[in-house]
Amino acid sequence: MKTIGVFTSGGDAPGMNACLRAVVRTALYEELRVVGVRRGYAGMLEGEFQKMDHTSVSNIIQFGGTVLKTGRSEEFLRPEARAKVAGLLRDEGIEGLVAIGGDGTFRGAHDLWAEHKMPIIGVPATIDNDVYGTDATIGYDSAVNTAVQAIDRIRDTAISHERLFFVEVMGRQAGFIALEVGAAGGAEMILLPEYDTSVEEVCETIKAGIAQGKTSSIVVVAEGDEEGGALEIARKVHRLTGIECRATILGHTQRGGNPTARDRVLASKLGAAAVRALMAGEADKMVGMAAGELSLTPLADTWGKKKPLDERLYELASILAA
Ligand code: F6P
């Protein structure tokens, strides 16, 4: 293998730049040529390639976002689009790809391998952490820390005004962020898409807290909760109890900002491991970190198998919040 390509795709995540740096520098160390693909699959379809050298990734380890840019491509779902991409990659001399992204990115990578035998190694990078085969995805720790800082600030004003706050964190399909943020922020309740909690139960818990002497509370709500987002749940709780409620949506603040040290190190290890996996002839797999060890997981498992939530943390958070 003489030339590899690298791209970022799907929702950006803090640490993607650190991962790009690791991929490029490891490949150059191994005397490979490296081509960056801009704007994910959308850019790949337009042949947006750029040569990467040592300086292309200088001074980026500390920044959020991705210098190669990213996106979600509907077009790439069509087999004809993937055939075009396979031709463009081969014309560029690319013999293997490192795909940095989440499950949507890996589905596309798997199809490109299945249909055109383009070897691809995935690196899990999404704030959601909803990828099977790795304990943590790149960006998750940073997003959680950003959200916890926000909760701490909201807690100050909640205490001062003796208010009930509903704080919505990201995670349309998965409650990993909400659970971790809720546990670290001492939330009175955590509402997740994985567990059904009715609005009536929320009202009962809040009223029980008040009866016990609580003068303010914070409920962390995952974006994808079955009862709706923070705004909707706050409205319902106010209607049922008459308690004054406030709602805050943290939204894309969780996607930006400097990656934590933990994310930078994870990104560095996984980026380097992806290059080495390609060189060893691996394909259609994702590099991950499980119990402190590097691992390889078939791409189809990364979305086909479900990564479990830490149920014991959920129970503990609820006991400690009472
Ligand atoms: O997958 C990452 C994520 O931030 C989810 O938590 C969120 O639901 C989604 O992306 C938002 O996507 P977009 O930035 O395209 O609105």
Boltz pocket constraint, residues with backbone or C-beta under 6 A from the ligand:
constraints:
  - pocket:
      binder: B
      contacts: [[A, 11], [A, 12], [A, 102], [A, 126], [A, 127], [A, 128], [A, 170], [A, 171], [A, 172], [A, 173], [A, 223], [A, 255]]
      max_distance: 6.0
